[in-house]
Amino acid sequence: MKIKMIITALLLSLSLTAAAQFTTIAEAYEVRLSDVRLPQSEAGTIAFKKCVECDYEVRRVNAATIWEFNGQRMSLEKFRRALATVDRSENIPVQVLHHLESNQVTKVWILIP
């Protein structure tokens, strides 16, 4: 019985040290469509508000940034045209994935119900 307890305690202590090594490399934000300002070019910046009372946050984008509209990957220009057809007054969420180390947005996507 003691051996089982020792092995269990040992395994639990090993799992705790492994869990302590996790680091956050990216944060995802769900923001309202009306609170997003898209970049003018692929090497520009995107601005968004995390909440209604929050100030706009500005993050860099580049040619590697992924733009998705209803699961379809597209260029920034096509993404802008697709969003132009959406009523911005509706409370439609946009997801923004921000890579913390590079301080750049790696993906922006929206799903229209």
C-alpha positions in Angstrom: 0.0 0.0 0.0 2.9 2.4 0.8 4.5 1.7 -2.5 1.3 2.7 -4.4 1.1 6.0 -2.4 4.8 6.8 -3.0 4.4 6.1 -6.7 1.2 8.2 -6.9 2.9 11.1 -5.0 5.9 10.9 -7.3 3.8 11.0 -10.4 1.8 13.9 -9.1 4.9 15.9 -8.3 6.3 15.2 -11.8 3.1 16.5 -13.4 3.2 19.7 -11.4 6.7 20.6 -12.6 5.7 19.9 -16.2 2.6 22.2 -15.8 4.7 25.0 -14.4 6.7 25.2 -17.7 3.7 26.3 -19.8 4.0 29.9 -21.1 1.5 31.9 -23.0 2.6 32.7 -26.5 -0.6 34.2 -28.0 -3.8 35.8 -26.8 -7.0 35.7 -28.7 -9.6 38.5 -28.4 -13.2 38.5 -29.3 -14.2 42.0 -30.3 -17.2 43.6 -31.9 -17.1 44.3 -35.6 -17.9 47.9 -35.0 -14.8 48.2 -32.7 -12.3 47.0 -35.4 -10.3 49.2 -37.7 -8.7 47.2 -40.5 -5.3 48.0 -41.9 -5.0 49.7 -45.3 -2.1 47.5 -46.4 -0.7 44.1 -45.5 2.2 45.7 -43.7 0.1 48.0 -41.6 -1.7 48.1 -38.2 -5.0 46.9 -37.0 -6.9 48.7 -34.2 -9.5 47.2 -31.9 -11.2 47.7 -28.6 -11.5 44.8 -26.2 -14.5 46.3 -24.5 -16.9 49.2 -25.1 -15.2 51.4 -22.5 -11.6 50.4 -23.5 -9.3 52.4 -25.6 -8.3 51.2 -29.0 -5.2 48.9 -29.1 -3.0 49.0 -32.1 -1.2 46.0 -33.3 1.0 45.3 -36.4 0.0 43.0 -39.2 2.2 41.7 -42.1 1.9 39.6 -45.2 1.8 36.4 -43.2 -1.4 37.5 -41.3 -4.3 35.2 -42.0 -7.6 36.7 -42.9 -10.7 34.4 -42.8 -14.3 35.1 -43.6 -16.8 32.3 -42.8 -13.9 29.8 -42.8 -12.5 30.9 -46.1 -9.0 32.1 -46.1 -8.5 35.2 -48.3 -6.3 38.3 -48.9 -6.7 41.4 -46.8 -8.4 43.2 -49.8 -11.0 40.5 -50.3 -11.5 40.4 -46.5 -12.2 44.1 -46.5 -14.6 43.8 -49.4 -16.4 40.9 -47.6 -16.8 42.9 -44.4 -18.1 45.9 -46.4 -21.3 43.7 -47.1 -21.8 43.1 -43.4 -24.0 45.4 -41.3 -21.6 46.9 -38.7 -24.4 47.9 -36.4 -25.0 44.3 -35.5 -23.2 42.8 -32.6 -21.1 40.4 -34.7 -17.8 39.1 -33.0 -14.5 39.2 -34.7 -11.6 37.1 -33.4 -8.1 38.5 -33.3 -5.1 36.3 -32.5 -2.2 38.3 -31.2 1.3 36.6 -30.9 2.9 38.1 -27.8 6.6 37.6 -28.6 6.5 39.2 -32.0 3.7 41.6 -30.9 1.9 41.0 -34.2 -1.6 39.9 -35.1 -1.3 36.5 -36.8 -4.9 35.8 -37.6 -8.2 37.7 -37.9 -11.4 35.8 -38.6 -15.2 36.2 -38.5 -18.1 33.9 -38.8 -21.4 35.4 -39.9 -24.4 33.4 -38.7 
